[in-house]
């Protein structure tokens, strides 16, 4: 069992991360995350199993006469069945053996065979040559020192905190590649808090490691709702990331049978083509140029215009719109360029989403440095299928703009995050504007409710700074034009430098000693 944390002691998840990172040695972070997260998951389900096994073995009360090796006894309690050769006690006893990697791989196989919902999910990477058995044994001992799946740990969501913290640290270690499976927690919390998904179908067609689903369930629990009132639907094109999502959801008891994987992705092979979702929460790849747009020119999802083949931003927006239920809402992250771009018909699609679709409800300008994997400026788009449905006030003739660039705080030199107060300020502003009994006022430099006529005057550009009264020169520019200009300036400076160096060399050659 882990010791209780003293006042000056680091949080458990941070202690575990430091210890695990020491054992990583020369293994790439992208590989190591599957090793560590796989062991954490295995420890969790083994702890849960062992606790229930002990109750069945004691045979008291409702468990009188129960067989502790009967799989049905565990499925009835939503607990994974763990065969004897996969139980943590067995593996920890073998941790110093040279074949421990093979034993862990065999344990993962055995668990998948006994639990259909885990088929193809668990990593079998522990016998690989670059994983030193001594380091693996040390990692098993490390994870074994903490109770992760007993009743007390589950009630405190110990594993949830550890798993989420490790995802964030691995994303940080992987840099750009880490962003493929992880959206920073403060952004996820902001999206969920603004949408308030109390009940209904929650959909993320590019779900990464499942953070949007986890936060949605947390939101329901924190507001005394019933978790069973929401159902989740997801899709992921990267199989290893999908496995992380399935484990992330399983440890929290979230049903994930509708979280699908195929390597074609949501555009080419929509796994939920008939789904109409009450909430869509997503962070698709920014400015994706490799989305097979040339194969989808006449796709039925493009109700507001055919998106350019070289950038998927407006394909994603229309994919989300297509999947919205009649009263559905969406909150998504996109590159800020989508607010202003007019290339390849993007300006016309944006206009159609505003005028014809009446879909755009709110735009939030995000601070810089929130993302681990990119310095591209980002914004949140909130869409509503019916902005006059009686649930909220009629917002059909206006759009709320929030400029949050001045919010957030640096947690290190490269990364910023939004505080709980920042998240509350933004979410409260949206709710007060949207709700019939809200008390909303424009605040210069922060928020503005702009009539569609004003948006039209600005040629359907949606940069919040233009509406709230903040300068937007940092963000509101054509990247291609700016890059070309800076490149030309740099090349001119290189030529000038070469000429100066040549002149200096010629002058030095004339010097006689």
DATA-V688370 format. One record per run of one state. SS is the DSSP state (hx for helix, st for strand, lp for the rest). FROM is the first residue (numbers start at 1). TO is the last residue. If there is no record, write none. Layout:
[[SS,FROM,TO] [SS,FROM,TO]]
This chain:
[[lp,1,11] [hx,12,22] [lp,23,28] [hx,29,58] [lp,59,60] [hx,61,63] [lp,64,70] [hx,71,75] [lp,76,83] [hx,84,86] [lp,87,87] [hx,88,93] [lp,94,99] [hx,100,114] [lp,115,115] [hx,116,118] [lp,119,132] [hx,133,144] [lp,145,150] [hx,151,155] [lp,156,157] [hx,158,180] [lp,181,184] [hx,185,195] [lp,196,199] [st,200,204] [lp,205,210] [hx,211,222] [lp,223,226] [hx,227,229] [st,230,236] [lp,237,238] [hx,239,250] [lp,251,258] [st,259,261] [lp,262,264] [hx,265,268] [lp,269,276] [st,277,283] [lp,284,292] [hx,293,295] [lp,296,312] [hx,313,322] [lp,323,323] [st,324,335] [hx,336,339] [lp,340,342] [hx,343,355] [lp,356,359] [st,360,365] [lp,366,377] [st,378,384] [lp,385,397] [st,398,403] [lp,404,408] [st,409,410] [lp,411,415] [st,416,417] [lp,418,419] [hx,420,434] [lp,435,442] [st,443,443] [lp,444,446] [st,447,451] [hx,452,457] [lp,458,463] [hx,464,468] [lp,469,478] [hx,479,510] [lp,511,513]]
